Every structure is written in structure tokens, then in C-alpha cells.
Amino acid sequence: MKSVIQDKIQVVLEQLGVTGADIEVTYTDHPEHGDYASNIAMKLAKTLKRSPLDIGHDIAERIDREGIERVEVVAPGFLNFFVDEKFLAGGVRLILEQQADFGKNSLGVVI
């Protein structure tokens, strides 16, 4: 999910005309701060010459919410991501259904 959030942020940054940003997404230590957090808005403030909170709100408004219950922007500009538990449950259900076949593919198999 961490890389999914990074990819979602990247899409928004491209919409904002930002390329080459180092997007860090970390697990949070406190559940009240979400499941994941990013400081990307603070990292971009100087480059974009805008406040981190404004950048954070732009990202939160534009980000694809599939799999994300909500995104909070908190001072000084952190983005806190709360993962949709129904989305995660769907992934677990798939793993349980496929059991030992989960993750297998036929790439490279000659028939």
C-alpha cells in the first residue's frame, strides 16, 4: 500500500507540474495519525513558493481515493493517509481464495 500511495502522490504532482520529487511515505507510529504519512508538501514548499498546508490541501483534494478512506492535512504540512479497511479485506479475501496459487503467473512458461 505504501508504494500505491507514492504512485498516487506522483500522479497529483505531475498534474501540478512537479517532476523528479523524492516522495517519502512512512508508516505512522500512532493510529490517530493514520496508517501512512508523507512530508512531500513540506519538501516542495520552497520550490513551489507556497505554504506546505496549501500544497498539502491541493494534493489531498486531487488524489485518487481508491483504497484510501481519507486524507488529512495537518500542520506544518503532513499528509496523513487512512487506508480503507474494506479495500484491505478484499485483498485478504483474494489471498485466502487462491491459497497456494496466490501470486503465481505464467510469465516465461512455454506451452
All heavy atoms as an XYZ file, in Angstrom:
862
protein
N       0.829     -1.192      0.000
C       0.000      0.000      0.000
C       0.876      1.260      0.000
O       0.495      2.266     -0.572
C      -0.935     -0.049      1.211
C      -2.005      0.983      1.180
S      -3.180      0.625     -0.137
C      -4.010      2.148     -0.282
N       2.021      1.153      0.621
C       2.944      2.285      0.675
C       3.314      2.755     -0.737
O       3.257      3.949     -1.044
C       4.181      1.869      1.464
C       5.188      2.931      1.693
C       6.291      2.372      2.577
C       7.484      3.262      2.629
N       8.540      2.748      3.486
N       3.668      1.822     -1.601
C       4.039      2.193     -2.968
C       2.832      2.680     -3.760
O       2.974      3.533     -4.650
C       4.732      1.033     -3.680
O       3.863     -0.058     -3.801
N       1.654      2.177     -3.444
C       0.423      2.642     -4.106
C       0.199      4.119     -3.777
O      -0.110      4.921     -4.662
C      -0.798      1.789     -3.676
C      -2.099      2.410     -4.146
C      -0.656      0.362     -4.187
N       0.377      4.483     -2.511
C       0.212      5.878     -2.099
C       1.266      6.756     -2.769
O       0.958      7.856     -3.241
C       0.232      6.002     -0.564
C      -1.008      5.321      0.028
C       0.303      7.468     -0.131
C      -0.997      5.192      1.535
N       2.496      6.274     -2.833
C       3.548      7.038     -3.517
C       3.168      7.289     -4.974
O       3.328      8.402     -5.480
C       4.883      6.298     -3.452
C       5.531      6.348     -2.100
C       6.777      5.470     -2.023
O       6.776      4.329     -2.461
N       7.832      6.023     -1.450
N       2.653      6.266     -5.637
C       2.246      6.409     -7.033
C       1.098      7.408     -7.174
O       1.079      8.206     -8.116
C       1.834      5.058     -7.621
C       2.998      4.099     -7.775
O       4.169      4.541     -7.719
O       2.734      2.887     -7.945
N       0.154      7.371     -6.254
C      -0.977      8.301     -6.286
C      -0.496      9.744     -6.100
O      -0.988     10.655     -6.770
C      -2.002      7.938     -5.217
C      -2.771      6.648     -5.493
C      -3.675      6.307     -4.310
C      -4.399      4.999     -4.507
N      -5.550      5.114     -5.403
N       0.445      9.946     -5.204
C       1.009     11.284     -4.990
C       1.739     11.733     -6.252
O       1.618     12.888     -6.681
C       1.946     11.308     -3.768
C       1.151     11.083     -2.473
C       2.710     12.636     -3.703
C       2.022     10.885     -1.241
N       2.492     10.825     -6.877
C       3.237     11.153     -8.099
C       2.298     11.654     -9.189
O       2.607     12.626     -9.884
C       4.018      9.934     -8.593
C       4.851     10.201     -9.831
C       5.922     11.243     -9.588
O       6.638     11.188     -8.600
N       6.033     12.197    -10.479
N       1.157     11.008     -9.347
C       0.183     11.424    -10.355
C      -0.272     12.860    -10.104
O      -0.333     13.683    -11.018
C      -1.026     10.453    -10.387
C      -2.170     11.017    -11.210
C      -0.603      9.090    -10.917
N      -0.564     13.169     -8.844
C      -1.002     14.528     -8.498
C       0.117     15.535     -8.749
O      -0.123     16.622     -9.301
C      -1.486     14.608     -7.031
C      -1.781     16.038     -6.628
C      -2.711     13.726     -6.821
N       1.336     15.186     -8.373
C       2.452     16.104     -8.579
C       2.650     16.399    -10.063
O       2.938     17.542    -10.436
C       3.735     15.556     -7.957
C       3.739     15.430     -6.434
C       5.099     14.948     -5.949
C       3.348     16.732     -5.763
N       2.481     15.393    -10.900
C       2.593     15.618    -12.344
C       1.508     16.581    -12.820
O       1.761     17.437    -13.666
C       2.525     14.287    -13.092
C       3.781     13.462    -12.909
C       3.685     12.050    -13.464
O       2.641     11.713    -14.091
O       4.636     11.279    -13.270
N       0.297     16.462    -12.253
C      -0.782     17.396    -12.586
C      -0.418     18.819    -12.174
O      -0.830     19.784    -12.821
C      -2.088     16.992    -11.883
C      -2.685     15.701    -12.359
C      -3.845     15.238    -11.486
O      -4.230     15.885    -10.524
N      -4.408     14.090    -11.835
N       0.355     18.942    -11.098
C       0.774     20.249    -10.605
C       2.047     20.746    -11.280
O       2.556     21.815    -10.944
C       0.984     20.190     -9.082
C      -0.255     19.885     -8.234
C       0.133     19.690     -6.774
C      -1.286     20.999     -8.378
N       2.584     19.950    -12.209
C       3.785     20.347    -12.942
C       5.083     20.054    -12.219
O       6.126     20.601    -12.571
N       5.039     19.178    -11.224
C       6.231     18.836    -10.449
C       6.755     17.484    -10.919
O       6.018     16.503    -10.956
C       5.911     18.772     -8.932
C       7.134     18.343     -8.139
C       5.381     20.104     -8.446
N       8.041     17.454    -11.270
C       8.664     16.191    -11.671
C       9.925     15.962    -10.839
O      10.532     16.906    -10.341
C       9.042     16.195    -13.162
O       9.924     17.288    -13.411
C       7.813     16.313    -14.046
N      10.282     14.704    -10.692
C      11.526     14.347    -10.020
C      11.529     14.496     -8.513
O      12.594     14.458     -7.903
N      10.373     14.648     -7.902
C      10.315     14.799     -6.445
C      10.573     13.449     -5.768
O      10.121     12.411     -6.244
C       8.965     15.345     -6.016
N      11.290     13.486     -4.666
C      11.539     12.293     -3.854
C      10.369     12.155     -2.878
O      10.303     12.862     -1.877
C      12.858     12.437     -3.103
C      13.180     11.225     -2.243
O      12.692     10.116     -2.562
O      13.912     11.394     -1.253
N       9.460     11.251     -3.188
C       8.240     11.092     -2.398
C       8.462     10.043     -1.324
O       8.633      8.863     -1.627
C       7.057     10.686     -3.292
C       6.853     11.722     -4.385
C       5.794     10.502     -2.458
C       5.914     11.291     -5.481
N       8.451     10.485     -0.085
C       8.597      9.568      1.045
C       7.225      9.321      1.660
O       6.497     10.260      1.948
C       9.510     10.173      2.109
C      10.949     10.309      1.681
C      11.789     10.928      2.777
O      11.618     10.559      3.954
O      12.623     11.785      2.438
N       6.917      8.047      1.850
C       5.704      7.642      2.563
C       6.160      6.694      3.657
O       6.883      5.736      3.388
C       4.690      6.958      1.628
C       3.497      6.424      2.407
C       4.229      7.922      0.535
N       5.760      6.991      4.883
C       6.182      6.169      6.018
C       4.973      5.659      6.785
O       3.891      6.238      6.713
C       7.067      6.986      6.986
O       6.326      8.115      7.446
C       8.344      7.452      6.307
N       5.176      4.584      7.521
C       4.157      4.099      8.440
C       4.096      5.073      9.608
O       5.115      5.614     10.020
C       4.523      2.708      8.977
C       4.658      1.660      7.908
C       5.906      1.203      7.505
C       3.533      1.118      7.299
C       6.030      0.233      6.521
C       3.649      0.156      6.317
C       4.896     -0.284      5.938
O       5.010     -1.234      4.962
N       2.911      5.272     10.149
C       2.801      6.150     11.312
C       2.937      5.330     12.592
O       2.598      4.146     12.619
C       1.463      6.910     11.337
O       0.397      5.966     11.391
C       1.319      7.792     10.117
N       3.427      5.970     13.627
C       3.557      5.304     14.925
C       2.263      5.346     15.726
O       2.096      4.588     16.666
C       4.666      5.970     15.750
C       6.040      5.750     15.143
O       6.235      4.721     14.458
O       6.922      6.606     15.346
N       1.370      6.260     15.351
C       0.131      6.462     16.112
C      -1.073      6.343     15.186
O      -1.178      7.108     14.217
C       0.138      7.841     16.775
C       1.346      8.072     17.646
N       1.487      7.474     18.867
C       2.467      8.803     17.431
C       2.653      7.845     19.388
N       3.265      8.644     18.534
N      -1.992      5.424     15.486
C      -3.153      5.221     14.616
C      -4.005      6.474     14.411
O      -4.618      6.629     13.367
C      -3.964      4.141     15.330
C      -3.060      3.530     16.326
C      -1.961      4.502     16.600
N      -3.994      7.381     15.367
C      -4.785      8.601     15.210
C      -4.211      9.508     14.109
O      -4.873     10.426     13.637
C      -4.911      9.361     16.534
C      -3.622      9.902     17.090
C      -2.867      8.936     18.008
O      -3.194      7.737     18.058
O      -1.932      9.400     18.685
N      -2.964      9.234     13.687
C      -2.338      9.987     12.602
C      -2.451      9.258     11.276
O      -1.785      9.640     10.311
C      -0.859     10.245     12.912
C      -0.638     11.086     14.117
N       0.535     11.066     14.822
C      -1.436     11.968     14.753
C       0.445     11.893     15.858
N      -0.739     12.453     15.819
N      -3.262      8.228     11.232
C      -3.457      7.470     10.005
C      -2.575      6.238      9.954
O      -1.897      5.884     10.914
N      -2.602      5.600      8.803
C      -1.800      4.395      8.587
C      -0.448      4.742      7.956
O       0.555      4.095      8.225
C      -2.563      3.431      7.676
C      -3.885      3.003      8.291
O      -3.853      2.364      9.353
O      -4.943      3.339      7.715
N      -0.446      5.765      7.118
C       0.758      6.224      6.435
C       0.796      7.744      6.456
O      -0.237      8.399      6.572
C       0.770      5.761      4.968
C       0.764      4.266      4.818
C      -0.425      3.560      4.700
C       1.950      3.550      4.779
C      -0.439      2.184      4.561
C       1.951      2.172      4.643
C       0.750      1.493      4.532
O       0.748      0.140      4.400
N       1.987      8.302      6.311
C       2.148      9.758      6.281
C       3.216     10.131      5.269
O       4.104      9.336      4.953
C       2.524     10.288      7.661
N       3.111     11.361      4.770
C       4.120     11.885      3.854
C       4.391     13.350      4.180
O       3.478     14.090      4.551
C       3.654     11.769      2.398
O       4.633     12.304      1.527
N       5.643     13.743      4.004
C       6.036     15.127      4.229
C       6.292     15.852      2.907
O       6.945     16.886      2.868
C       7.280     15.192      5.113
C       8.498     14.559      4.462
O       8.402     13.893      3.436
N       9.657     14.747      5.069
N       5.776     15.321      1.805
C       6.060     15.864      0.482
C       5.665     17.335      0.349
O       6.353     18.100     -0.316
C       5.402     15.011     -0.638
C       5.905     15.441     -2.015
C       3.889     15.050     -0.548
C       7.374     15.206     -2.265
N       4.593     17.747      0.990
C       4.165     19.147      0.885
C       5.214     20.086      1.481
O       5.472     21.167      0.938
C       2.811     19.343      1.567
N       5.818     19.672      2.573
C       6.858     20.493      3.196
C       8.116     20.530      2.324
O       8.773     21.559      2.215
C       7.177     19.979      4.596
C       6.036     20.218      5.573
S       6.391     19.625      7.227
C       6.266     17.869      7.010
N       8.429     19.402      1.685
C       9.613     19.336      0.838
C       9.472     20.216     -0.404
O      10.459     20.708     -0.925
C       9.874     17.887      0.427
C      10.310     17.007      1.585
C      10.334     15.549      1.208
C      11.602     15.179      0.501
N      11.695     13.716      0.253
N       8.232     20.418     -0.855
C       8.008     21.178     -2.080
C       7.731     22.664     -1.843
O       7.678     23.442     -2.799
C       6.829     20.576     -2.855
C       7.046     19.182     -3.425
C       5.759     18.664     -4.048
C       8.177     19.188     -4.437
N       7.560     23.071     -0.598
C       7.159     24.451     -0.287
C       8.112     25.486     -0.869
O       7.681     26.464     -1.486
C       7.021     24.627      1.216
N       9.394     25.280     -0.710
C      10.372     26.255     -1.204
C      10.376     26.285     -2.729
O      10.384     27.363     -3.338
C      11.762     25.915     -0.664
C      12.800     26.954     -0.968
C      14.111     26.640     -0.272
C      15.122     27.742     -0.527
N      16.369     27.496      0.195
N      10.339     25.120     -3.347
C      10.352     25.023     -4.809
C       9.113     25.678     -5.416
O       9.211     26.411     -6.395
C      10.414     23.543     -5.247
O      11.568     22.947     -4.669
C      10.463     23.399     -6.745
N       7.952     25.400     -4.828
C       6.705     25.924     -5.372
C       6.363     27.321     -4.849
O       5.397     27.929     -5.302
C       5.547     24.962     -5.060
C       5.650     23.569     -5.684
C       4.481     22.699     -5.260
C       5.720     23.672     -7.203
N       7.133     27.775     -3.862
C       6.916     29.094     -3.255
C       5.480     29.245     -2.752
O       4.812     30.251     -2.983
C       7.277     30.204     -4.240
C       8.733     30.183     -4.615
C       9.085     31.257     -5.596
C      10.574     31.141     -5.870
N      10.963     31.477     -7.185
N       5.049     28.210     -2.042
C       3.708     28.173     -1.449
C       3.824     27.554     -0.074
O       4.785     26.851      0.229
C       2.763     27.331     -2.304
C       2.530     27.913     -3.681
C       1.636     27.051     -4.541
N       0.394     26.744     -3.875
C      -0.310     25.644     -4.145
N       0.096     24.775     -5.034
N      -1.435     25.408     -3.512
N       2.809     27.745      0.740
C       2.839     27.153      2.078
C       2.634     25.645      1.981
O       1.886     25.164      1.112
C       1.774     27.776      2.985
O       0.528     27.152      2.788
N       3.283     24.889      2.860
C       3.103     23.433      2.857
C       1.641     23.022      3.055
O       1.190     22.048      2.461
C       3.957     22.962      4.039
C       4.931     24.043      4.274
C       4.265     25.316      3.844
N       0.906     23.777      3.863
C      -0.507     23.440      4.076
C      -1.310     23.598      2.786
O      -2.162     22.747      2.478
C      -1.109     24.295      5.189
C      -0.664     23.939      6.605
C      -1.221     24.932      7.619
C      -1.079     22.523      6.976
N      -1.053     24.653      2.012
C      -1.757     24.833      0.737
C      -1.425     23.706     -0.237
O      -2.310     23.174     -0.914
C      -1.394     26.185      0.098
C      -2.029     27.359      0.808
O      -2.980     27.159      1.589
O      -1.555     28.496      0.579
N      -0.166     23.356     -0.314
C       0.256     22.254     -1.188
C      -0.396     20.951     -0.731
O      -0.911     20.184     -1.541
C       1.788     22.118     -1.208
C       2.422     23.380     -1.808
C       2.221     20.867     -1.981
C       3.918     23.482     -1.601
N      -0.381     20.714      0.573
C      -0.995     19.506      1.121
C      -2.472     19.409      0.790
O      -2.970     18.345      0.413
N      -3.179     20.542      0.894
C      -4.614     20.543      0.564
C      -4.841     20.280     -0.925
O      -5.772     19.562     -1.283
C      -5.260     21.853      1.007
C      -5.476     21.928      2.483
N      -6.361     21.124      3.168
C      -4.888     22.715      3.417
C      -6.315     21.409      4.460
N      -5.418     22.370      4.637
N      -3.978     20.832     -1.780
C      -4.082     20.549     -3.217
C      -3.918     19.061     -3.491
O      -4.670     18.472     -4.262
C      -3.019     21.317     -4.008
C      -3.456     22.714     -4.391
O      -4.621     23.081     -4.135
O      -2.614     23.447     -4.956
N      -2.919     18.467     -2.868
C      -2.682     17.030     -3.060
C      -3.863     16.226     -2.542
O      -4.367     15.332     -3.223
C      -1.367     16.596     -2.382
C      -0.169     17.255     -3.083
C      -1.231     15.071     -2.391
C       1.156     17.093     -2.356
N      -4.331     16.554     -1.338
C      -5.446     15.813     -0.733
C      -6.718     15.900     -1.571
O      -7.457     14.926     -1.691
C      -5.703     16.325      0.682
N      -6.970     17.055     -2.167
C      -8.174     17.235     -2.986
C      -8.109     16.463     -4.291
O      -9.123     15.997     -4.788
C      -8.376     18.721     -3.301
C      -8.823     19.537     -2.110
C      -8.851     21.030     -2.409
O      -8.690     21.422     -3.591
O      -9.019     21.803     -1.449
N      -6.913     16.315     -4.851
C      -6.765     15.715     -6.176
C      -6.467     14.217     -6.166
O      -6.604     13.559     -7.192
C      -5.631     16.403     -6.932
C      -5.898     17.845     -7.244
C      -4.640     18.482     -7.795
N      -4.806     19.883     -8.064
C      -4.661     20.430     -9.262
N      -4.331     19.695    -10.299
N      -4.827     21.712     -9.415
N      -6.039     13.689     -5.035
C      -5.537     12.321     -5.012
C      -6.656     11.299     -5.248
O      -7.786     11.482     -4.801
C      -4.785     12.026     -3.692
C      -3.865     10.816     -3.859
C      -5.755     11.846     -2.528
C      -2.729     10.790     -2.880
N      -6.316     10.255     -5.983
C      -7.244      9.153     -6.230
C      -7.516      8.445     -4.905
O      -6.586      7.991     -4.242
C      -6.613      8.193     -7.250
C      -7.398      6.916     -7.452
O      -8.583      6.851     -7.074
O      -6.815      5.958     -8.008
N      -8.777      8.346     -4.531
C      -9.147      7.813     -3.218
C      -9.385      6.303     -3.191
O      -9.731      5.767     -2.142
C     -10.399      8.518     -2.690
C     -10.226     10.006     -2.473
C      -9.264     10.266     -1.331
N      -8.975     11.673     -1.199
C      -9.461     12.454     -0.251
N     -10.273     11.965      0.646
N      -9.141     13.725     -0.211
N      -9.202      5.614     -4.293
C      -9.417      4.171     -4.270
C      -8.472      3.535     -3.252
O      -7.254      3.701     -3.322
C      -9.180      3.547     -5.643
C      -9.442      2.053     -5.642
C      -9.225      1.402     -6.995
O      -8.729      2.068     -7.923
O      -9.535      0.209     -7.093
N      -9.049      2.846     -2.291
C      -8.272      2.190     -1.249
C      -7.927      3.089     -0.077
O      -7.341      2.640      0.901
N      -8.295      4.358     -0.169
C      -7.997      5.317      0.895
C      -9.307      5.839      1.466
O     -10.136      6.381      0.735
C      -7.143      6.488      0.365
C      -5.805      5.963     -0.153
C      -6.936      7.538      1.448
C      -4.959      7.011     -0.832
N      -9.474      5.675      2.756
C     -10.691      6.158      3.417
C     -10.713      7.683      3.478
O     -11.702      8.321      3.160
C     -10.777      5.578      4.824
C     -12.010      5.994      5.591
C     -12.020      5.430      6.986
O     -11.553      4.289      7.185
O     -12.502      6.137      7.896
N      -9.576      8.255      3.891
C      -9.482      9.716      3.945
C      -8.022     10.152      4.014
O      -7.146      9.370      4.352
C     -10.278     10.293      5.111
C      -9.719     10.047      6.485
C     -10.662     10.655      7.556
N     -10.058     10.691      8.849
C     -10.034      9.698      9.730
N     -10.616      8.557      9.423
N      -9.467      9.839     10.899
N      -7.822     11.427      3.680
C      -6.507     12.049      3.755
C      -6.660     13.300      4.593
O      -7.531     14.126      4.329
C      -5.971     12.435      2.354
C      -4.591     13.066      2.467
C      -5.951     11.231      1.428
N      -5.822     13.429      5.615
C      -5.837     14.618      6.456
C      -4.553     15.403      6.218
O      -3.483     14.823      6.082
C      -5.920     14.249      7.935
C      -7.236     13.649      8.347
C      -7.286     13.300      9.829
O      -6.241     13.365     10.521
O      -8.379     12.935     10.292
N      -4.688     16.716      6.198
C      -3.535     17.608      6.093
C      -3.401     18.294      7.445
O      -4.340     18.918      7.920
C      -3.726     18.654      4.979
C      -2.499     19.541      4.871
C      -4.029     17.970      3.656
N      -2.234     18.124      8.075
C      -2.017     18.708      9.401
C      -0.714     19.519      9.401
O       0.223     19.213      8.668
C      -1.976     17.628     10.511
C      -3.322     16.947     10.656
C      -0.910     16.593     10.250
N      -0.717     20.556     10.215
C       0.446     21.439     10.323
C       1.652     20.641     10.797
O       1.507     19.710     11.581
C       0.142     22.578     11.295
N       2.783     20.951     10.258
C       3.095     22.057      9.364
C       2.885     21.748      7.880
O       3.176     22.575      7.028
C       4.559     22.344      9.657
C       5.134     21.027     10.045
C       4.016     20.305     10.759
N       2.373     20.542      7.562
C       2.138     20.188      6.163
C       2.208     18.695      5.902
O       2.472     18.275      4.783
N       1.995     17.911      6.936
C       1.981     16.456      6.763
C       0.684     16.015      6.101
O      -0.375     16.591      6.352
C       2.101     15.737      8.113
C       3.480     15.773      8.692
C       3.784     16.656      9.714
C       4.476     14.924      8.230
C       5.048     16.709     10.263
C       5.748     14.964      8.767
C       6.036     15.857      9.786
N       0.773     14.989      5.287
C      -0.400     14.317      4.727
C      -0.527     12.987      5.450
O       0.397     12.166      5.416
C      -0.214     14.076      3.229
C      -0.304     15.318      2.363
C       0.578     15.189      1.147
C      -1.739     15.535      1.958
N      -1.648     12.779      6.115
C      -1.911     11.524      6.819
C      -2.952     10.736      6.036
O      -4.032     11.244      5.736
C      -2.405     11.787      8.243
C      -1.334     12.399      9.107
O      -0.152     12.259      8.847
N      -1.746     13.095     10.140
N      -2.618      9.486      5.726
C      -3.477      8.626      4.920
C      -4.086      7.525      5.783
O      -3.367      6.800      6.464
C      -2.661      7.984      3.791
C      -2.116      8.977      2.816
C      -0.877      9.580      3.035
C      -2.831      9.322      1.687
C      -0.369     10.504      2.140
C      -2.336     10.249      0.783
C      -1.100     10.845      1.009
N      -5.398      7.409      5.705
C      -6.128      6.367      6.405
C      -6.611      5.376      5.351
O      -7.391      5.732      4.468
C      -7.317      6.952      7.163
C      -6.917      7.880      8.276
C      -6.529      9.187      8.017
C      -6.924      7.431      9.593
C      -6.155     10.044      9.047
C      -6.551      8.281     10.622
C      -6.162      9.583     10.350
N      -6.142      4.134      5.442
C      -6.460      3.110      4.447
C      -7.872      2.582      4.691
O      -8.284      2.372      5.829
C      -5.428      1.968      4.508
C      -5.786      0.848      3.545
C      -4.030      2.497      4.208
N      -8.590      2.366      3.597
C      -9.942      1.809      3.650
C      -9.852      0.328      4.010
O      -9.281     -0.466      3.264
C     -10.611      1.994      2.293
C     -12.051      1.537      2.260
O     -12.509      0.841      3.192
O     -12.744      1.883      1.283
N     -10.409     -0.036      5.155
C     -10.321     -1.425      5.622
C     -11.060     -2.386      4.698
O     -10.658     -3.545      4.560
C     -10.835     -1.530      7.054
C      -9.903     -0.835      8.032
C     -10.319     -1.002      9.483
O     -11.112     -1.915      9.785
O      -9.842     -0.214     10.306
N     -12.109     -1.937      4.027
C     -12.822     -2.796      3.075
C     -11.915     -3.134      1.896
O     -11.939     -4.245      1.387
C     -14.097     -2.120      2.576
C     -15.162     -1.990      3.620
C     -16.368     -1.273      3.073
C     -17.379     -1.026      4.176
N     -18.496     -0.189      3.718
N     -11.104     -2.181      1.490
C     -10.156     -2.396      0.401
C      -9.138     -3.460      0.802
O      -8.836     -4.377      0.041
C      -9.461     -1.076      0.071
C      -8.450     -1.160     -1.029
C      -8.844     -1.167     -2.354
C      -7.088     -1.218     -0.739
C      -7.905     -1.230     -3.376
C      -6.154     -1.279     -1.753
C      -6.558     -1.288     -3.071
N      -8.611     -3.341      2.012
C      -7.645     -4.330      2.508
C      -8.281     -5.705      2.662
O      -7.671     -6.716      2.334
C      -7.054     -3.876      3.844
C      -6.147     -2.660      3.808
C      -5.670     -2.323      5.216
C      -4.963     -2.883      2.890
N      -9.515     -5.729      3.150
C     -10.210     -7.002      3.339
C     -10.393     -7.720      2.012
O     -10.301     -8.952      1.940
C     -11.560     -6.781      4.019
N     -10.633     -6.967      0.948
C     -10.759     -7.566     -0.384
C      -9.471     -8.257     -0.797
O      -9.492     -9.330     -1.397
N      -8.334     -7.665     -0.472
C      -7.036     -8.272     -0.783
C      -6.807     -9.536      0.016
O      -6.309    -10.536     -0.506
N      -7.187     -9.511      1.279
C      -7.036    -10.696      2.128
C      -7.941    -11.808      1.610
O      -7.534    -12.974      1.545
C      -7.358    -10.348      3.601
C      -7.427    -11.608      4.448
C      -6.333     -9.379      4.155
N      -9.161    -11.457      1.219
C     -10.100    -12.453      0.693
C      -9.510    -13.129     -0.544
O      -9.576    -14.353     -0.689
C     -11.437    -11.792      0.358
C     -12.510    -12.786     -0.046
C     -13.880    -12.141     -0.306
N     -14.249    -11.166      0.694
C     -14.350     -9.846      0.471
N     -14.106     -9.357     -0.724
N     -14.703     -9.011      1.426
N      -8.902    -12.349     -1.431
C      -8.283    -12.898     -2.635
C      -7.163    -13.870     -2.277
O      -7.056    -14.957     -2.854
C      -7.750    -11.764     -3.514
C      -7.026    -12.173     -4.787
C      -7.997    -12.855     -5.750
C      -6.403    -10.952     -5.442
N      -6.344    -13.510     -1.327
C      -5.242    -14.382     -0.889
C      -5.797    -15.694     -0.337
O      -5.307    -16.779     -0.669
C      -4.371    -13.682      0.170
C      -3.628    -12.508     -0.468
C      -3.377    -14.661      0.807
C      -2.977    -11.568      0.525
N      -6.822    -15.610      0.485
C      -7.410    -16.819      1.073
C      -8.052    -17.711      0.009
O      -7.956    -18.930      0.076
C      -8.433    -16.442      2.141
C      -7.861    -15.784      3.401
C      -8.998    -15.325      4.314
C      -6.921    -16.717      4.135
N      -8.693    -17.097     -0.979
C      -9.338    -17.876     -2.034
C      -8.303    -18.596     -2.906
O      -8.488    -19.746     -3.280
C     -10.199    -16.967     -2.917
C     -11.474    -16.508     -2.251
C     -12.216    -15.445     -3.072
O     -11.723    -15.054     -4.155
O     -13.277    -15.008     -2.609
N      -7.215    -17.919     -3.222
C      -6.227    -18.502     -4.119
C      -5.231    -19.401     -3.399
O      -4.531    -20.178     -4.053
C      -5.491    -17.394     -4.873
C      -6.397    -16.662     -5.828
C      -5.646    -15.635     -6.652
O      -4.432    -15.469     -6.548
N      -6.372    -14.926     -7.489
N      -5.142    -19.297     -2.108
C      -4.244    -20.082     -1.266
C      -2.851    -20.197     -1.881
O      -2.197    -19.200     -2.112
C      -4.875    -21.427     -0.969
C      -6.143    -21.300     -0.156
C      -6.754    -22.637      0.176
O      -6.228    -23.690     -0.133
N      -7.901    -22.590      0.843
N      -2.398    -21.404     -2.171
C      -1.037    -21.625     -2.651
C      -0.810    -21.056     -4.053
O       0.327    -20.846     -4.470
C      -0.701    -23.113     -2.647
N      -1.893    -20.771     -4.787
C      -1.763    -20.219     -6.128
C      -1.625    -18.699     -6.131
O      -1.366    -18.107     -7.176
C      -2.975    -20.603     -6.978
C      -2.985    -22.088     -7.306
O      -1.897    -22.689     -7.381
O      -4.081    -22.648     -7.476
N      -1.772    -18.077     -4.960
C      -1.689    -16.622     -4.914
C      -0.298    -16.152     -5.346
O       0.716    -16.636     -4.875
C      -1.982    -16.086     -3.513
C      -1.903    -14.584     -3.441
C      -2.913    -13.799     -3.950
C      -0.786    -13.962     -2.909
C      -2.832    -12.418     -3.923
C      -0.693    -12.588     -2.867
C      -1.720    -11.810     -3.380
N      -0.279    -15.237     -6.287
C       0.977    -14.661     -6.756
C       1.627    -15.406     -7.904
O       2.597    -14.933     -8.486
N       1.111    -16.569     -8.244
C       1.679    -17.315     -9.372
C       1.243    -16.681    -10.674
O       0.161    -16.115    -10.788
C       1.199    -18.767     -9.355
C       1.813    -19.592     -8.235
C       1.377    -21.036     -8.358
C       2.012    -21.864     -7.252
N       1.572    -23.266     -7.334
N       2.114    -16.802    -11.673
C       1.759    -16.336    -13.017
C       2.401    -17.257    -14.029
O       3.210    -18.105    -13.705
C       2.156    -14.874    -13.218
C       3.649    -14.664    -13.196
O       4.373    -15.338    -13.917
N       4.105    -13.730    -12.390
N       2.020    -17.050    -15.272
C       2.532    -17.923    -16.324
C       3.581    -17.236    -17.180
O       3.911    -17.741    -18.260
C       1.361    -18.390    -17.200
O       0.718    -17.256    -17.779
N       4.128    -16.141    -16.721
C       5.184    -15.478    -17.489
C       6.398    -16.384    -17.610
O       6.844    -16.993    -16.659
C       5.607    -14.175    -16.807
C       4.556    -13.075    -16.785
C       5.042    -11.883    -15.980
C       4.203    -12.632    -18.198
N       6.881    -16.514    -18.808
C       8.064    -17.330    -19.037
C       7.779    -18.814    -19.192
O       8.681    -19.603    -19.418
N       6.513    -19.215    -19.095
C       6.143    -20.619    -19.235
C       5.920    -20.917    -20.713
O       5.178    -20.220    -21.405
C       4.859    -20.952    -18.438
C       4.404    -22.372    -18.708
C       5.091    -20.726    -16.955
N       6.577    -21.930    -21.198
C       6.426    -22.340    -22.594
C       5.425    -23.471    -22.645
O       5.552    -24.466    -21.943
C       7.777    -22.804    -23.199
C       7.597    -23.251    -24.630
C       8.797    -21.699    -23.079
N       4.429    -23.288    -23.499
C       3.373    -24.307    -23.605
C       3.542    -25.100    -24.864
O       3.888    -24.677    -25.886
C       1.969    -23.659    -23.560
C       1.811    -22.951    -22.242
C       0.901    -24.695    -23.769
C       0.508    -22.200    -22.103
